[in-house]
């Protein structure tokens, strides 16, 4: 009896249903669920139906388990069953069951691992979305690697995925960058204005100032006293000092302020886009915050919240009653000076997302935004929208270590390690893989020395080397791997082969789980396990043996393994070298 891999689980369910119908006819319609146990020592599958029937039938669950076990029809796929715990029925399969994974993988090719659990639902993943105020640093890199890998996993699970970057091009931070650049430009023109400590300090600011000077010489020069007019002392009121300088710059430059603002935005956004493209991270849309104001949706959103009774006025400002939705305090959406807050545009942005028809929104935020979740979901509820359509994945900051020394990162001080520098040092593959090695909300220490090492301790090297080993064996053989699809797989019975078959059979379920739980790190761990099983097999057995049936069976198994490794590494944005 040859049961296709995809039908093994339904086949086992049918066996249990038949046993219940024969031995416990009063429970013949009981639902039967089986799944993989957490501990492989407990078998390949476990069924808990006896415990569920115990309440209905008012009988001891272990007694029911024994009755069901005794009535199970014989199957060429089942080696044995055991009763465990309060009444679990553990199922141990014969090698023939897992051997069917090989022809299944051949039929799927590099699409092995793809599933249909997403059912074509439209999901938007918004990630990175760093203020375009300077080069991306290694902290941004983790959000980029996580978001890109998550989007790939969701697509593999059958979702229709849209990848989006939210460009904060309308806020105070862009004004600070424009001011910083203009002040550096004034320095180039021989005009000295004390440079605020809370302005942007990096060399990239001087570079943009030089661009303005080269193009326009002293066209934008103004006297220092005019630049500082009305600004409070920096030491006592640093934020107010900076805000007054920004206001003065807008007044003095007039229409030319837009030129400075647009130049720094274009330069930094272009640098960010190129950096991400080189990192293998692409977006379907770069969404402008300013467009929310231009379209009127920010005003429309607040009007709707006010109509629903969730906005009140106090001290000249408008507040959203976010405490009604679990937030620690109410939040300002319109300041007394008539300026909208970031929160106001964020509410409008999420309304815009849902109006675009997405079934599921996934926001990838830094872990320091944890408190922001309640107010955003609360705002969706206040708008009469389904807050459960929004999921927020939090990404902890990555800390870079070089030679055991912690590197400081700060875009404002200029003392940051850029994503580009990291990629140049360790390569894209190691960077992408190491970033997703931990669950996103767990702290990550990025060990540069390990990432650059060519040893089995380096997980990305370990996995890529497994792929290269397979390619080497197939090259030595010299045949066409596609012709191995109809091989006799019954010789695959030793412990190394069974272990590898198990790992491959589990992989599609890992992809499905990773999509469901927003956990691409699970793919990294599955790949490590598959690679480990392959290396153990490689070290213990010969593949190019004289016996043709055995040789082809083993070559088919490692070819199937190559498909799985390629699929998983592609999800994580990592290359598969044929030689190392």
N, C-alpha and C positions, 0 to 999 in steps of 0.2 A: 504494500500500500504506500503510494507516494503522495504525501500531502504537501501542497505548496506552502512555503514559509508563511505567507500572509494568512493561511487558513489554519495554522496550528492552534492558535488560541480559540477560534470558534469551534474547532474539532474537540478540544478539551471541554469546552462549555457543553457541547452536545453530549459528551460522555457523562457529565455530572447530571444533566437533565434526564438522561435515560435512566441513570441509577436511582434518582429520586422518584421518577414515575413508577419504577418497578418496585422499589422497597418502601416508599412512603407516598402512595397514591394520593393521600389527602393533601399533600404539599406539592403536587405535580406542577402547579403553575408558579412556584416560587422562583423569583429572579436569581440567577446564578452569575456571580462575578468572580473572576480569577485574575490574579496579577502576580508580578514577580515579587518574591519576598526580599526584604532588605538584605538578609544574610544568605549568600549563595549556598551555605551548608544546609539550608532548609529546603533545597530543591530549586527547580526551575520556575515553578508556579505554585501558588497557594490559593486555596479556596476556603472561604469563611462561611459558606452557606449553612453549615451545621449550627453555628452559633446564632445565626439569624433566625433559624427555624426553631431554636430552643424555646424562645418566648411564645411563639405561636402555638407550638405543639405541647408546651409545658413538659418538656423532657430534657434530660441531661445532654448538653451539647456533645460531649465526648462519646456518649452512647449513640447519638445520631450520626456522628462522624464515622464511627465504626460500621454502622448499618449502611451508610452511603458508600463507604470504601469497599465493603464486601460486594455491593451490587454494581460496581463500576464495570462496564463492558471491557473486554480485552482490546488493546490497541497496540499495533506494532510500534507506535511512537513512545509509549509509556514503559519505562523500565520498572518503576515501583512507586508506591504511594506510602506515606507515613502520616500518622496522627501526631500532632504536636500541640502543646499548650492546652488552652481551654477547649479546643476542638477544631483547630486548623487541619486541613487535609493538604499535605505537601505532595507535589507531583514531581517526580524525577524522570526526565526524558531520556530516551535512547539517542545515541549519536545520529541515527537516521533523521531525527527530527531537525536537528540543527544543520545537518548537511544540506538541507533544502535552502538555506540562506544563500549558498553560493550561486545556484542558477538564478535566484531572484536578483542578486546583485548584478549578475551579468546582464539580465534583462533591463535593469534600471541604469546601468553604467554609472557615469559620474553624477547622475540624479539620485543615486541611492542615498537615502536619508531624507529626501523630500517627502512631505506628507500633505494631507488635506484637512487637517483640523481647523485651519483658518477659514475654510469654506468661502474663500474669495472676499471676506469682509475687508472693508477699506480701513486701514490703520495709518495714522500719521505719527511718525517719530520725529520729534523736534529735539535737536541736540547741538552741543557746543554753544551756539548763540552767545559767544563771548563779545563783550563790548569791543568794537573795532578801534581801540585806543592804543594798540601796541601789538607787537608780535605775540603769537600764541606761545604759552609756556608749557612746561611738562604737565602741569595740572590740567590744562585744557586738553592735552593729548589723551589723557585717560578718558575724558568724556567723549572725545572724538572716536577713539578705538571702541569703547563700549557701545556708543550709539550706532556706529556703522555695523558692528558685529551683530547687535540686536536686530537691526533692520534686516540684515541678511538672513538671520535665523527665522524671523517672522515670515519673510518671503518664502523660505524653504518649507515652512509649515503650512503654506497655502493662503497666506494673507496677501492682499494687494497693498503694497507698502509705498508711502510717500515720505521722503526724507526732506526735512526742512530746517533751515537756519533762520532764526529770528534776529534781524539786524537792528540793534538799538541805535538808530541814527537820529533820534529826535530828543535826546535827553541831555542832562547836565554834563555827563562825562565827555560827550563829544564837544561841548562848549569848552570844557577844561583843556582838552587836547588842542582845540583851535587856538585858545589863548596861549597855551604853552608854546606852540609853534610860532605864533606871532611875537612873543617875547624873545624867543631865540633869534628870530629874524631881526628884531630891533638891535640885539647885541651885534649881529653881523654888520648892521648899519652904524655902529658906534654909539647907539643909544642904550644907556644902562638903566634898567629898571630891576630892582631886587627880585630875583626869581623865587616865587613862593615854594616852600617846601612841600606843599600838597598839590603842586602841579606835576605834570609828567616829566620825568627826569632823563629818560633814556636817550642814547645817541641817535635813535631813529627820529626823534623830535628835531634834533639839530639837522639831520639829513633833509627833512621836509622844509625846514627853514631855509636851508641853502637852495633848495629848488625854487622857492619863492623869490629869494634874492637874485638868483641867476636869471629868472624870467622877468622880474619887474624892478630890479635895483632898489631905489629908496622910495618907491611910489607909496608905500604903506607906512611911512615913518611919521610919528607924532611925538611931541615933547613928553618927557618923562612925567612932568607934573600933571599933564592931562590924563596920562594912563593911570596914575595913582589917585586922581581927584576923588575925594570922598571916601576912599578906602580906609576902614578902621585898621588899627595896628595889627599886624599879622600875629604877633605873639599872644595877644589877648583874644582875638577873634579870627582864627585862620580861615574858616569857611566863609564868613561874611567878607573878609578881605578878598578872597578869591572871587566870590560872586560879584563884588563891586568892580573888580578888574574886568570880568567878563562883560558886565553891563557897559563899562567904559569902552571896551573894544568894539562892541556892537554899535555904539553911538559914533565913535570916531571913524570907524571904517565904513559905516553906512552900508550901502549895497555891496561893497567889497568884502564885507565880513562873510557873505555867502560863498565867495570864492575861496577864502581861507578854509572855511568849514568844509566845503565840498572837496577841496584838495586833500585835506588830511583824512577825510572819510574814504575817498576813492583809493588813496595810497594804502591805507591800513586794511581796508576790506579786500583790495586786490592781493596784498601780501598774504592775508589770511586764506583767501581762496586758493592761491598757488601752493601754500604750505600744505593745506589739507589734500589737494589733488595729488601732490607728491607723496602724501601719506596713504594714498589709496582711498580717501574719503570724499565722496561726491554727494551733492544735494540736488534734489529735484527742483527746489525753490529756495530762493533767498528772499525772505519776506521782510519788507520795510516797515518799521514801527511808524515812520512818518506817514505812510499810506493810510494808517488807521485814522489819523487826524484829517488827512486830505479827503477821505471818503465819507467822513462824518459819523463813522460807527462808534467812536469814543463818546461823542455827544449823545448819540442815539442810545447807547448802552446805559449811560448814567440816567438818561431820561426814563428809561424803562425801569431801572432800579428804583428811581424816585416814585414812579407811578405805583410800583408794587409795595411802597412803604418802607423801603430798606435804606433810604438816604435821609439824613437830617443835617441841619445847619447849626454850627456852633463856632463862635469867635470868627465869623466871616468865612469859614471854610465849610466844605461839604464832606460829610463822613458816611462811610458805609457801616451798617450795623453788623459787623462780622462776628461780634460776640454771640449773636443769635445762632451762629453756625459753628460754635466750638472754638473760635479764635480767642486769644487771651485779652484782646482789646479791640475797639473799633478802629477803623483805618480811614485816613484822609484820602479822598479821591480828587478833590479840587481845592487847592490852597487859597488862602485869603487874597493872594495876589493874582488870582485868575489862572494860575498854571496847574495843569493836570499832573497828577503823580504817576510814577511808574505803574502803580497798582491799577490805576484807571485804564491805562492802555493795555495792561495784561488781561484785565477782565474782557475788554473789547476784543482782544486777540483770540481768546478762547471762544468767545461767541462766534467770531469770524470762522474759526476752524470748524465748529459744528455746523455752521450755515453752509460750509463747503461740502457737507455730506459725509464726513468721516464717521465710521461706526465706533472707532476707538481712538482716543488720543493718548499718546505716551510722551510725557515731558521728561527729559533727562536733565536733572538739576544738580548743582553742587550740594553736598551734604549740609552746608551752612544755610541752605534755603528750606530746611525741614519745616520751620514754623510758617512758611509761606503756603503750605499745602492746604491748611484749614481755611484760610481766607479765600483762596482761589476756588476750591470746591464749594465753599459757602456762597460765593458770588454766583456760581453756576446754578445752585439751588434757588437763589433769590431771583434769578432770571427765568425760573420755571424749567430749567434744563436738567437732564439726567447727569448728576455728578459722577455716577459710577462709570460713565463713559471716559473719564479721565483717570489715567494711572500715572503716578510720578515715581520715576526711578532715581534714587539718590546716589551720587557718585562721590566717594570720599577723595580727598586730595591725595595726590601721589607725591611721595617724598623721594627725591633722588639722592642716591649715595654713590660717591666716587672715591675709591680707596678708603672706604670707611668713613668719609667725611660727608656730612649733610650739607646740601647746597641750598642757599637762601633764594627765594623767588618772590619778586614784587614788581609788578608792572609800573607802579608809581615811582619807586625809588630807582628803577633801572637795573637793579641787582638780580636779574632773573635769568634762569637757564631756559632757553627757548626750546620749543618742540623741534625746530629745525636742527639745533645743535645736538639734541639727543639722537635724532635720526641719523645724523652724520656719524655719530660715535658708535652706535650699536647696530644701525641698519633698520629699515622699515619692518622687516619680519620679526625681529626680536622685540622691537617697540610695540608692535600691534599685539603680539602674543602675551608679553609680560603684563601689559595693561589689563588684560582680561583674565589673568590667572586667579584673581580673587573675586569674590562676590563684590559687586559694585559699591555696596555701602560699607565694606570693610576697608580698614586702613591699608595702604599699599606702600611698602618700602621697595623702591626700584633699584635693584642691585646691578649696577653697570658692569662690574667685573664678571658676574655670572652670565649676564646677557651676551657678553662678548666671547665667552669661553666656548671651545669646541670639545665639550665633554658630555657624558651622559647626564651630568647634573644640570645641564642647560636644557630645559624641556623643549624649547623650539628646535634646537639642534638635534635632540634625541628623536623627535617625531620626523623631522625632515630626513634624518639619516635612515630611518626605517623605510621611508619612501624610496630613497636612493638605493638602498640595499635590494629592494624588490626590483627596481629598474635594472640593476646590475645583473641579477639572476636571470631575468627575462632576456636581457641582451645576450648573455652567455648561451642561453637556450637557442635563441635565434628564430623561434617560431612566431606565429601570429596568435596573440593571447585571445583574440575573439573566437578562435576555433576551439577554445577550451570549454565553451559554454555547455556542450553536450557530453562532457566527460562523466565517467562513472566516479561518484564522490564517496562511495562506500568505504574506500581504504582510509578515509580520514577519521581515525578512531583513537590515536594516541592522545595522551594528556595535553600536549602542547597544541595539537590541532583542535581538540574540543574546547580548550580555553579560548583560542582565537575565534572559533566559530561562535562561542557565547558572546564575546565582546562585539563581534559584528552584528549579531542578532539583536543586541540591546541598543545599538546605535540609533536607529530611527526613533525609538522611544525617548532617547535622550534629547534629540532635536525637538520633538514635540513638547517635552517637559521644559526645555530651555525657552521655548517660545511662550509657553503658558506662564512661566514664573519669571520671565524677563531676565534670564540667567545664562548669558552666553559663556560664562566661565565653565558651565557644565560640559560644553563642547570641548574645551581645552582639556578637561580631566578625562573625558572619554577618549580623546586622541592619545593622551599619555598612556592610558590603559591598553589601547589597541597596539600602539607602538611597542609597549613593554612586552605584550604577548608575541608580537612579531619577532622582536629581538631574541626572546627566549627560544622561540621555534627555530630561528636561523642558527643560533649557536648550538642547538641540540641535534638538528637533523640535516640531512643532505636533501636537496630538492631535485638535482639532476641525476637521479638514480637510474639504473639500467632498466628496471621494471617500468614499462611504458604507462601502465594504468596508474601506478603509484606516482610516477613522475608528473603525469598530466593532472592528477588530482591535487597534488601539492602546488603545482604551478597555478592551477585555477584558484586555489585558496589564497595564495599571495596576491594574485591579480585582483581578486575581490577585495582584499585588504587595501590594495593601492587605490581602488575607487573610493573606499571609505575615508582614507587619509586625505585624498584630494578634496573630497566634498567638505570635510570638516575644516581643513585649513583654508579653503576658499571662503567659508562662512566667517572666519576670523581675519580675512584679508592677508593671509600669509602664503608665500610662494611654495611650490613643490619642486625643488631641484631634482633632476634625474641623476646628477653626479655630485659628490661632495668630497 
